[in-house]
Amino acid sequence: MAKHHSLGGSNTYTWLNCPGSRKSIEAAIEAGLIPEESPGNKYTEEGTVAHALGEICLDMGLDPNDFYNKTIPSVIGKKRTAKYLNKSELEHIDLTKELMTSEYIEAVEIYVNYIREQHSIMEGSTLLLEESYSLENYVNDDCGGSADASILGVKGLLEVADYKHGKGVVVEAPGNPQTRLYGLGAILKHNDEYNFKEVKLTIIQPRVFHTDGAIRSESLSVKELLKWGRTVVKPAVKLLNSDNPELIPGEKQCMWCRVNGICKANAEQALMVAQKEFSDIALPDDVLAEPQTLTIEEANLIVSNKKRIEKWLNAVQAYVETAVESGSVELPDFKLVERISNRQYKNEKSIVRRLKRLHPELNPYDEPKIKSPAQMESYLKAEYGYKPKEAKALVDKFCERVKIGIALAPITDGRKAIEPPIKTEFAEFVDNDK
């Protein structure tokens, strides 16, 4: 497993642009406001699996299509899979069940084909996968990261590529601090042997539309990248370690910051933006204006700031939920309730056997998976004339709803209130004015 750096590639926008971010995060962890490690979700874990699939194909000479509608372990075996994927880091994905669907294959294929093509074009080059680059000696701090693919050319060209599986946020190549950090690390590690002259930094993001296409690059001379390290990275790290580093909010640095919902500076700026942008819009005290009553200029102001304010509100929501769940604060208008999953099968084989006995020709699958309980009910009604109550009663015999956590709900919610699972002292968070 690659070493995780506190000043890593994935959070470069935050620590490069907000000097106070690291100490704020450390204080929040110490106060119990956020966990030590960022919690994952199914989407981030899908990205982890996609990265591993690309690495496996490039490392073992396989084609992504070799995995189509199969699990990774079923193709290369469990022991080899463990070399590329740590099951303990996948809480939401079961590798023995996660099929490499066309969505995985088509995206990863673009990445794999590009790296192979570039490696072939750069004759005599060396391809390194998940190469770890440390800048610890360069900045005297825990800084570095691992690049998805590095192609070390013998004719003075270095290419560092970063695969992005997500489809929510467009990642730009020009000025990208993550790829620049990896490129800088590659120069520091390999330049004595290869004597690079030019660095090509590439983003491969197949699942997001971009006018420049799925593969986008910026090229810098080695001198330009070293100057960036000297004038941007080193000063940023120095500010991080100052006695009273300033919190400097902004869209990019706050987007993935772990304390964006509890950061006073971010909250103040979000409120300032809202007040400034909407101050000229006359609204009654208790209602919002109907969209058709706004002028184009007013509507434009609202839409232009929609994402930033939404992200801040979502982060505040997450912060409040964490505080209430800790048992250290109570909100009069809200309560904690159990989150219950949608219906799920207790045992898929059992319902398939039962339905096959009743209807031998029945197809319970919506390839590649079994039909969901709701889909199965609709299927029984459409194909076999079941009445709604009959279909539901039959399917429900093989279903259950399980507890999947807790949630903050309005006091008027019909679910029973529960006690916070953990009681902790709610420490005062770092004040930017100190």
C-alpha positions as CSV (number, residue, x, y, z in Angstrom):
1,M,0.0,0.0,0.0
2,A,1.3,3.5,-0.9
3,K,2.0,5.8,2.0
4,H,-0.7,8.3,2.8
5,H,0.8,11.8,3.2
6,S,-1.0,14.5,5.2
7,L,0.0,16.9,2.4
8,G,-1.0,14.6,-0.4
9,G,-1.9,15.0,-4.0
10,S,-5.7,14.6,-3.6
11,N,-6.0,17.5,-1.2
12,T,-3.5,19.9,-2.8
13,Y,-6.1,22.5,-3.6
14,T,-6.9,22.8,0.1
15,W,-3.4,22.9,1.7
16,L,-1.9,25.0,-1.1
17,N,-4.6,27.7,-0.8
18,C,-5.7,27.7,2.8
19,P,-2.8,27.9,5.3
20,G,-5.1,27.3,8.3
21,S,-6.7,24.1,6.9
22,R,-4.3,21.6,8.3
23,K,-4.4,22.8,11.9
24,S,-8.2,23.2,11.7
25,I,-8.5,19.6,10.5
26,E,-6.2,18.4,13.3
27,A,-8.2,20.3,15.9
28,A,-11.5,18.9,14.6
29,I,-10.1,15.3,14.8
30,E,-8.8,15.9,18.4
31,A,-12.2,17.4,19.4
32,G,-14.0,14.3,18.0
33,L,-15.9,16.4,15.4
34,I,-14.6,14.4,12.4
35,P,-13.0,10.9,12.2
36,E,-9.3,10.5,11.7
37,E,-9.7,9.2,8.2
38,S,-12.2,10.5,5.6
39,P,-15.1,8.1,5.4
40,G,-15.6,6.4,2.0
41,N,-18.7,5.7,0.1
42,K,-19.8,3.5,-2.8
43,Y,-18.7,6.1,-5.3
44,T,-15.2,6.6,-4.0
45,E,-14.8,2.9,-3.7
46,E,-15.9,2.4,-7.3
47,G,-13.1,4.8,-8.2
48,T,-10.7,2.7,-6.2
49,V,-11.8,-0.5,-8.0
50,A,-11.6,1.2,-11.4
51,H,-8.0,2.4,-10.6
52,A,-7.1,-1.1,-9.6
53,L,-8.6,-2.6,-12.8
54,G,-6.5,-0.2,-14.9
55,E,-3.4,-1.0,-13.0
56,I,-4.0,-4.8,-13.3
57,C,-4.5,-4.6,-17.0
58,L,-1.4,-2.5,-17.5
59,D,0.7,-4.6,-15.2
60,M,-0.5,-8.0,-16.3
61,G,-0.9,-7.3,-20.0
62,L,-4.7,-7.9,-19.9
63,D,-7.5,-6.1,-21.6
64,P,-10.4,-4.5,-19.6
65,N,-12.8,-6.5,-21.7
66,D,-11.4,-9.7,-20.3
67,F,-13.3,-8.7,-17.1
68,Y,-16.6,-7.9,-18.7
69,N,-19.5,-9.0,-16.4
70,K,-17.0,-10.8,-14.2
71,T,-15.5,-10.0,-10.8
72,I,-11.8,-9.2,-10.6
73,P,-10.9,-12.2,-8.3
74,S,-12.7,-14.6,-10.7
75,V,-10.3,-13.5,-13.5
76,I,-7.0,-13.2,-11.8
77,G,-7.6,-15.0,-8.5
78,K,-7.9,-13.8,-4.9
79,K,-4.2,-13.7,-4.1
80,R,-3.4,-11.5,-7.1
81,T,-6.4,-9.3,-6.5
82,A,-5.0,-8.7,-2.9
83,K,-1.9,-7.3,-4.5
84,Y,-3.9,-4.4,-6.1
85,L,-6.9,-4.0,-3.7
86,N,-7.1,-4.1,0.0
87,K,-10.5,-5.5,1.0
88,S,-10.3,-3.9,4.4
89,E,-10.6,-0.5,2.7
90,L,-13.8,-1.4,0.8
91,E,-16.7,-1.1,3.2
92,H,-19.4,-0.7,0.6
93,I,-18.2,-3.0,-2.2
94,D,-17.7,-6.8,-2.1
95,L,-15.1,-7.7,-4.6
96,T,-16.5,-11.2,-4.9
97,K,-19.8,-9.7,-6.1
98,E,-18.8,-6.5,-7.9
99,L,-19.1,-7.2,-11.6
100,M,-17.0,-5.2,-14.0
101,T,-19.9,-3.8,-16.0
102,S,-19.7,-1.8,-19.3
103,E,-19.5,1.4,-17.2
104,Y,-16.3,0.2,-15.6
105,I,-14.9,-1.3,-18.8
106,E,-15.5,1.5,-21.2
107,A,-14.0,4.1,-18.9
108,V,-10.9,2.1,-17.9
109,E,-10.3,1.0,-21.4
110,I,-9.8,4.7,-22.5
111,Y,-7.2,5.0,-19.7
112,V,-5.4,1.7,-20.5
113,N,-5.3,2.3,-24.2
114,Y,-3.9,5.8,-23.8
115,I,-1.1,4.8,-21.4
116,R,-0.1,1.9,-23.7
117,E,-0.1,4.1,-26.8
118,Q,2.0,6.8,-25.1
119,H,4.4,4.1,-23.7
120,S,4.8,2.8,-27.3
121,I,5.3,6.2,-28.9
122,M,8.0,7.1,-26.4
123,E,10.5,4.4,-27.6
124,G,12.7,3.0,-24.9
125,S,10.6,4.6,-22.1
126,T,9.9,3.1,-18.7
127,L,6.3,2.7,-17.5
128,L,5.8,3.0,-13.7
129,L,2.4,2.3,-12.1
130,E,1.4,3.7,-8.8
131,E,4.8,5.1,-8.3
132,S,5.3,6.8,-4.9
133,Y,6.8,10.3,-4.9
134,S,7.9,11.8,-1.7
135,L,8.6,15.5,-1.3
136,E,9.4,15.2,2.4
137,N,13.1,16.3,2.0
138,Y,12.1,19.0,-0.5
139,V,9.7,20.8,1.9
140,N,10.7,19.3,5.2
141,D,7.1,18.0,5.8
142,D,4.9,15.0,5.2
143,C,4.3,15.7,1.5
144,G,3.9,13.5,-1.5
145,G,1.7,11.0,-3.3
146,S,1.4,8.2,-5.8
147,A,0.9,8.8,-9.5
148,D,-1.4,6.4,-11.4
149,A,1.0,6.2,-14.4
150,S,4.5,7.7,-15.0
151,I,6.2,7.3,-18.4
152,L,9.9,8.1,-18.2
153,G,11.3,8.9,-21.6
154,V,14.9,8.6,-22.7
155,K,14.7,11.6,-24.9
156,G,14.0,14.2,-22.2
157,L,10.2,13.8,-21.9
158,L,8.4,12.8,-18.7
159,E,4.6,12.1,-18.7
160,V,2.6,11.8,-15.5
161,A,-1.0,10.7,-15.9
162,D,-3.9,10.8,-13.4
163,Y,-7.0,8.7,-14.0
164,K,-10.3,10.2,-12.7
165,H,-13.3,7.8,-12.6
166,G,-15.7,10.3,-11.1
167,K,-18.4,12.0,-13.2
168,G,-19.5,14.7,-10.8
169,V,-16.8,17.4,-11.0
170,V,-14.8,18.3,-14.1
171,V,-11.0,18.2,-13.5
172,E,-9.0,20.6,-15.5
173,A,-5.4,19.8,-16.7
174,P,-3.9,23.3,-16.9
175,G,-2.6,24.5,-13.6
176,N,-3.7,21.3,-11.8
177,P,-1.8,21.2,-8.5
178,Q,-2.2,17.4,-8.1
179,T,-0.5,16.4,-11.3
180,R,2.1,19.2,-10.9
181,L,2.9,17.8,-7.4
182,Y,3.4,14.3,-8.9
183,G,5.4,15.7,-11.8
184,L,7.6,17.6,-9.3
185,G,8.1,14.4,-7.3
186,A,9.0,12.5,-10.4
187,I,11.7,15.0,-11.4
188,L,13.2,15.0,-7.9
189,K,13.3,11.2,-7.9
190,H,14.3,10.3,-11.5
191,N,15.9,13.4,-13.1
192,D,19.5,12.4,-12.3
193,E,19.0,9.2,-14.4
194,Y,16.8,10.6,-17.2
195,N,17.7,14.3,-17.5
196,F,14.2,15.4,-18.3
197,K,13.6,18.6,-20.3
198,E,9.8,18.6,-20.6
199,V,7.0,17.3,-18.4
200,K,3.6,16.4,-19.7
201,L,0.8,16.3,-17.1
202,T,-2.3,14.4,-18.2
203,I,-5.8,14.1,-16.8
204,I,-7.9,11.1,-18.1
205,Q,-11.5,11.5,-17.1
206,P,-13.7,9.4,-19.4
207,R,-17.1,9.8,-17.7
208,V,-17.4,13.6,-17.7
209,F,-18.1,15.7,-20.8
210,H,-15.4,18.2,-21.6
211,T,-15.0,20.3,-24.8
212,D,-11.3,19.2,-24.9
213,G,-12.2,15.5,-24.7
214,A,-11.7,12.8,-22.0
215,I,-7.9,13.2,-22.2
216,R,-6.4,16.6,-21.4
217,S,-2.8,17.7,-20.7
218,E,-0.6,20.6,-19.9
219,S,3.1,20.7,-20.8
220,L,5.8,22.5,-18.8
221,S,9.5,22.7,-19.0
222,V,11.4,21.2,-16.1
223,K,12.5,24.7,-15.2
224,E,8.9,25.9,-15.1
225,L,7.8,23.1,-12.8
226,L,10.8,23.5,-10.5
227,K,9.9,27.2,-10.3
228,W,6.3,26.3,-9.4
229,G,7.6,24.1,-6.6
230,R,9.9,26.9,-5.3
231,T,7.4,29.7,-5.5
232,V,4.2,28.0,-4.7
233,V,4.7,24.7,-2.8
234,K,7.5,25.7,-0.5
235,P,5.9,29.0,0.6
236,A,2.5,27.2,1.1
237,V,4.0,24.6,3.4
238,K,5.9,27.3,5.4
239,L,2.6,29.1,5.9
240,L,0.9,25.9,7.1
241,N,3.4,25.6,9.8
242,S,3.3,29.2,11.0
243,D,2.0,30.0,14.5
244,N,-1.4,31.4,13.4
245,P,-2.1,30.3,9.9
246,E,-4.9,32.1,8.2
247,L,-8.1,30.4,7.0
248,I,-8.6,31.5,3.4
249,P,-11.9,30.2,2.0
250,G,-12.6,29.7,-1.6
251,E,-14.5,27.4,-3.9
252,K,-11.7,24.9,-4.8
253,Q,-10.0,24.7,-1.5
254,C,-13.3,24.4,0.4
255,M,-14.9,21.9,-1.9
256,W,-13.2,18.8,-0.5
257,C,-11.9,20.2,2.8
258,R,-12.8,18.0,5.7
259,V,-14.0,20.8,7.9
260,N,-15.8,22.9,5.3
261,G,-19.1,22.6,7.3
262,I,-17.6,23.8,10.6
263,C,-15.1,26.3,9.4
264,K,-16.0,29.8,10.6
265,A,-14.2,31.5,7.6
266,N,-16.1,29.4,5.1
267,A,-19.4,30.1,6.8
268,E,-18.8,33.9,6.9
269,Q,-17.8,34.0,3.3
270,A,-20.8,31.9,2.2
271,L,-23.1,34.3,4.1
272,M,-21.4,37.3,2.7
273,V,-21.8,36.0,-0.8
274,A,-25.5,35.3,-0.2
275,Q,-26.1,38.7,1.3
276,K,-24.2,40.5,-1.4
277,E,-25.7,38.7,-4.3
278,F,-29.3,38.6,-3.0
279,S,-29.5,41.9,-1.2
280,D,-31.1,43.7,-4.1
281,I,-33.8,41.0,-4.5
282,A,-36.9,42.1,-2.6
283,L,-38.4,39.1,-0.8
284,P,-41.1,38.9,1.8
285,D,-39.9,37.8,5.2
286,D,-41.5,34.3,5.1
287,V,-41.4,33.2,1.5
288,L,-39.0,33.0,-1.5
289,A,-39.9,34.6,-4.7
290,E,-41.4,32.6,-7.5
291,P,-38.7,32.0,-10.2
292,Q,-40.8,33.7,-12.9
293,T,-40.9,36.9,-10.9
294,L,-37.1,37.3,-10.9
295,T,-35.3,39.4,-13.5
296,I,-32.7,37.6,-15.6
297,E,-30.0,39.4,-13.7
298,E,-31.4,38.2,-10.3
299,A,-31.8,34.7,-11.6
300,N,-28.2,34.7,-12.9
301,L,-26.9,35.8,-9.5
302,I,-28.7,33.0,-7.8
303,V,-27.6,30.3,-10.3
304,S,-24.0,31.5,-10.3
305,N,-23.7,31.0,-6.6
306,K,-26.0,27.9,-6.2
307,K,-23.2,25.3,-6.0
308,R,-21.1,27.1,-3.5
309,I,-24.0,27.8,-1.1
310,E,-25.5,24.3,-1.6
311,K,-22.1,22.7,-0.7
312,W,-21.8,24.9,2.4
313,L,-25.4,24.1,3.5
314,N,-24.7,20.3,3.0
315,A,-21.5,20.6,5.0
316,V,-23.3,22.4,7.8
317,Q,-26.0,19.7,7.8
318,A,-23.3,17.0,8.2
319,Y,-21.7,18.9,11.0
320,V,-24.9,19.3,12.9
321,E,-25.7,15.6,12.5
322,T,-22.3,14.7,13.9
323,A,-22.8,17.0,16.8
324,V,-26.2,15.6,17.7
325,E,-25.2,12.0,17.2
326,S,-22.3,12.6,19.7
327,G,-24.9,13.4,22.3
328,S,-23.2,16.6,23.2
329,V,-25.9,19.0,21.9
330,E,-29.6,18.8,21.4
331,L,-31.7,20.7,18.9
332,P,-35.3,21.4,19.9
333,D,-36.7,21.0,16.4
334,F,-34.9,17.8,15.5
335,K,-34.4,14.3,16.8
336,L,-32.3,11.2,16.0
337,V,-34.1,8.3,14.2
338,E,-33.0,5.0,12.8
339,R,-32.4,4.8,9.1
340,I,-34.0,1.7,7.6
341,S,-32.9,0.3,4.3
342,N,-35.2,-0.3,1.3
343,R,-36.4,-3.8,1.1
344,Q,-33.7,-6.3,0.3
345,Y,-33.8,-10.1,-0.1
346,K,-32.9,-12.2,2.9
347,N,-31.7,-14.9,0.5
348,E,-31.8,-14.4,-3.3
349,K,-31.7,-18.1,-4.0
350,S,-34.8,-18.8,-1.8
351,I,-37.1,-16.4,-3.7
352,V,-35.8,-17.6,-7.1
353,R,-36.5,-21.2,-6.1
354,R,-40.0,-20.3,-4.9
355,L,-40.9,-18.3,-8.0
356,K,-39.5,-21.0,-10.3
357,R,-41.8,-23.5,-8.6
358,L,-44.8,-21.3,-9.2
359,H,-43.7,-20.2,-12.7
360,P,-41.0,-22.5,-14.2
361,E,-40.5,-20.2,-17.2
362,L,-40.1,-17.1,-15.0
363,N,-36.9,-15.0,-15.5
364,P,-36.0,-13.4,-12.1
365,Y,-33.0,-11.6,-13.4
366,D,-32.5,-8.1,-14.8
367,E,-29.0,-8.8,-16.1
368,P,-26.6,-9.1,-14.5
369,K,-28.4,-9.0,-11.2
370,I,-31.6,-10.3,-9.8
371,K,-34.6,-8.0,-10.1
372,S,-35.1,-5.7,-7.1
373,P,-38.2,-6.4,-4.9
374,A,-40.1,-3.5,-6.6
375,Q,-39.1,-4.7,-10.0
376,M,-40.2,-8.3,-9.1
377,E,-43.6,-7.1,-8.0
378,S,-44.1,-5.2,-11.3
379,Y,-42.9,-8.2,-13.2
380,L,-45.4,-10.5,-11.5
381,K,-48.2,-8.1,-12.1
382,A,-47.4,-7.6,-15.8
383,E,-46.5,-11.1,-16.8
384,Y,-48.7,-13.3,-14.5
385,G,-51.6,-11.1,-13.7
386,Y,-51.0,-10.7,-9.9
387,K,-53.0,-8.1,-8.1
388,P,-50.8,-5.5,-6.3
389,K,-51.4,-6.9,-2.8
390,E,-50.8,-10.4,-4.0
391,A,-47.5,-9.6,-5.6
392,K,-46.3,-7.6,-2.6
393,A,-47.3,-10.3,-0.1
394,L,-45.4,-12.9,-2.1
395,V,-42.2,-10.8,-2.5
396,D,-42.3,-9.5,1.1
397,K,-42.1,-13.1,2.5
398,F,-38.5,-13.2,1.2
399,C,-37.5,-9.6,2.1
400,E,-36.3,-7.7,5.1
401,R,-35.5,-4.1,6.0
402,V,-32.3,-3.6,8.1
403,K,-31.0,-0.8,10.2
404,I,-28.3,1.1,8.2
405,G,-27.5,3.9,10.7
406,I,-29.0,6.9,12.2
407,A,-30.2,10.2,10.8
408,L,-31.3,13.6,12.0
409,A,-35.0,14.2,11.3
410,P,-37.6,16.9,12.1
411,I,-39.3,16.5,15.4
412,T,-42.6,15.9,13.5
413,D,-41.2,12.8,11.8
414,G,-43.3,9.8,12.6
415,R,-40.3,7.6,13.5
416,K,-39.4,7.0,17.2
417,A,-36.6,9.1,18.6
418,I,-33.5,7.2,19.7
419,E,-30.7,8.1,22.1
420,P,-27.3,9.2,20.7
421,P,-25.1,6.1,20.4
422,I,-22.0,7.9,21.8
423,K,-21.8,10.6,24.4
424,T,-18.9,12.9,24.0
425,E,-17.9,16.4,25.2
426,F,-18.4,18.9,22.4
427,A,-15.2,20.9,22.3
428,E,-15.2,24.5,21.1
429,F,-13.8,24.5,17.6
430,V,-10.8,26.6,16.4
431,D,-11.8,30.2,16.1
432,N,-10.3,32.0,13.2
433,D,-10.0,35.2,15.2
434,K,-7.6,33.7,17.7
